[in-house]
Amino acid sequence: MHRKIRPPAVAGLFYPGDAGELARTVRVLLDAVIPPAGPRAAGAWHALIVPHAGYPYSGPVAASAYRMLAGRGGEIRRVVLLGPAHRVYLQGVALPSVDAFVTPLGEIPLDRESLDVLARVPGVAVSDTAHAMEHSLEVQLPFLQSVLDDFTLVPLVVGDCPADLVAGLLARFADDPHTLIVVSSDLSHFLDYEAACATDQATSQAIVARTGNLGPEQACGARAVNGLLLLARQRGWQVTELDLRNSGDTAGGRAEVVGYGAYAVT
């Protein structure tokens, strides 16, 4: 039987296309993170919120979240990965029809059984077009491949949809201690450095407070973030800010920046 795969679309653009160079790049980013001491380092994470720009820009911030998974690689056997639709207009949530996603680091099998169940939920549809060029999910995969052992993937591209649709999908996985939810989202876009710092600080406070009413001007992945925050309120989960910077802090100028935040939900 022929297996369908989704090949990498932004390898060599957002992150190195050579497997050896990619593995080294991710390792350097992870090793540069100073793990926190005390309660923030303890406990099992239900979910992470991480940015999705090119690695020179958002990689250090994303690494601050993925570094929290050190030592837990064997515990997490499935990742539910959500990100916004950048390439196509989308209402609801899109699933792929393929059997695996591929990066230069190898193949990640999809949890087809779970995806087939989700495909029957109103507001969810199968769309390989939504996934084909979407970088918000793809850039997370080499990090996941580097910090986890064998795992399956449930990739969801989130379009224009209410928070309760996303929360309802995530609730199906919330009681599984071997499933990690990852929401991919940048913060503000193309403000000057000082304005971005102020805007992103307010957004970060809202995320930590789990208010769950963010707009796209605050976070490009606001729909998925709002759904996760709704679920966090329902379950009594807490949100912790791990890192908050922008491209002016990492690899770009400060006239127009993009904001990046990393959060853990426990």
N, C-alpha and C positions, 0 to 999 in steps of 0.2 A: 504494500500500500504506500503510495507516494505521500511523503510528509511535507507540509507547507511550512515555510519559515519566513520570518520578517527579517531581512538583512539590515545591517547598520546603514543609517542614512546620513549621519553627521560625523562619522569617524574620519579623522583627519581635518576636521573643521572645529568642532567644539571640544574635542579631546584627541589625543594621538591615535593615528590609525594603525601603527605598528604595535603588535602585542607586547613585545618586550618593553618598549618605551612607555606604553600605557600602564603596564603593571608597575613600573618604576615611578611614574608620575603619581599614581594613586597612593603608592606606599609613602612617598615623600610627603604628600599632603596629609596623610593620616599620622605619620610620625611627628609632624610639626605641631599637632594638637597637644596641649597640655591637659591631661585628664583631670577633671575636677575632683576634689576630695569631699568627703562627707556625704550628706543625704542625696545630693544631686547625682552622685555617681552610683548610688545604690538602687536596687529595685529592678523590676522588669518593665521594659518600655512596651506600651501598647502601640505607639505610633510615633513617627517622626515627620516633621515638616522641614523640607530642604529646598534650596534654590536650584536653578537649572540653566545657568548661563555657561559660556565656555569655561573650561577649567581654570585658566589664568585669572578669571574674574570672580567666579563664585565657588570654585573648587575649595579654597581654604575654609569657607563658611560651611559648605556641605560636609566637609571632612570633620568638622567639629561635632556634627550629629552622628555620622557613621562611626566615629571613634568610640562612641558610647557602646557600640555593639561588640567591642573587643572582649573575647572570651565567651561570647554567646553564639558563635557561629553554628555550632551543632544543635542548638535549641530551636532555631528558627527554620522551619521547613517550607514555609510558604510566605510570599510577599504580595500583598495587595497594593498595587502601585497606581496612583491617580495623578493626572496632570491636565492642564488646560489645553484646549484646541487652538493652536497657533495658525494652522495652514488652511483649515476649512471652517465654514460656519457650521455649528453643530447645536442642535437642540437635544437635551437629554444626555445620555451617556453611551459611548461607543465601545464595543468589544471587537477584538480581531477574530478572524476565523482560523488563524494559523495554529500550528502545533508548537512552535518555538520562536523565541527572539534570539538573534545572534549578535555578538559584539566581537571585536578582535580577541577577546579573552575566552571566547567559546560560546556554546549554545546554552540557553536557559529554557527548559521545557515549561510550557504553560499548563496550568491546572484546567484542562479542558472540561472536566466534570463540573467544576464550579462555574466556569464561564457559560456552559450550556444551560445551567440553572438560572443564572443571572439574565441570560438572553430572553427569558420568558417574563421578566418583570416589566410592567408598563413604564415607558420612558427610557428603556434600554434597547439598543439595536446593534446589529453587527455591521461594522464599517471598517474594512481594511484601508480605505482611503484616508480615514481620520488618523490612522496609525502609521501610514506609510512613511511620512516625512516628519512626524512629530518628535521634536527633540526633547521635550520636557520629561518624557519617560525614559528615552534612550540614555541620556547622560547620567541617569542614576544607576544604570545596570553595571558598569565596571566597578563602581564603589561596592555594590551589593555582592558582586562576584568576588571581590577582594576580602570582604569581611565575613561572609557567610560560607558555610559548606554547601552541600547539595540542597537546592530549594526549587520550588515551582513558583510560577509567576501568574498573577491575575492582573493584567494591565487594563486600565480604564481611562479613556480620554473623556473628560468632563466638559460639556458645553453649557449652554444656557439652560439651567435647571434649578429647581428649588433645593434648599438644603436638606429637606426631609427625604428627598429621593436618594441623595448621596448617603445620608445617615442610615437610611434603611438598608442600603446595599452593604455598608460597612458593618452594620449590626449583625449580619449573618456570619461574620468572622470574629466578632468581638470577644467571644468566650473561648476561643482556641488559643491556648498559651504558646502554640508553635507558629502562630501567624503574626506577622508584623505588617502594619499599615504604614505606607509612605506616601505623603502628599507632596507633590512637586510644585513649588510656587516661588517666583520672585516677588519683590515688594514694589515700591514706587519706580516709575520710569521717567528718565530724562528731565529731572529737576536739577537745579544746581546743588552743590554739595550741602550747603547749610540747610536749604529747604528740604532736601531729601532726608537729612538726619532728623529733622523735626517731624516730618511726616511719618517716617518709618518708626520712630520712637513711639508715636501715638498708636500706630498700627500694631506694634509689638505689644504694647500694653493691652490693647483690645484682644489680641490673640491669647495672651496669658490669662486675661479675665474671662475668656471663653464667651465673649459677647456674640460672636458669630454673625455679624451683619456687615461684613466687609464688602466693598465694591471693587471693581476692576482697577480703579485708579489707585487703590491701596495695595492690591496684590493681584497679579495676573491670574493666579490660580484661586481666586476668591471663592468660586463656587464649590470647589472641592474642600478648601479650608473651612468654609462655613458649615459644610456637612460634617466634617470631622469634629468641629467645635460643638455642634449640636449633639452629636453622639457623646462627646466628653461630658457635656452637661447632664445628659440622661444617665450616664454611667457613674458620675461622680469622679471622673478622671481629672487629674491636674495637668496643667501645661507649664513647662519650664523653658524660659529662653536660654539657649546655649550660646548663641552668637548673633550679633547684629552689626553688619557693616555694609558698605556699598562699593561699587567699582572704583570710586575715588580712593578707597583704602587699600585696594588690592592691586589692580593693574591698569587703571585708566586715569584720565584727566578728571578735573572736578567741575568743569563747566556744565556738563550733563552726565548724570550718573544713574545707575540702576541699583536699587536696594536689594539686600539679601539678608534673610534671617534663617536661623536654624532653631528648631524647637523639639522637645521631647514630651510625649504625653504618657503619663504613668498613673 
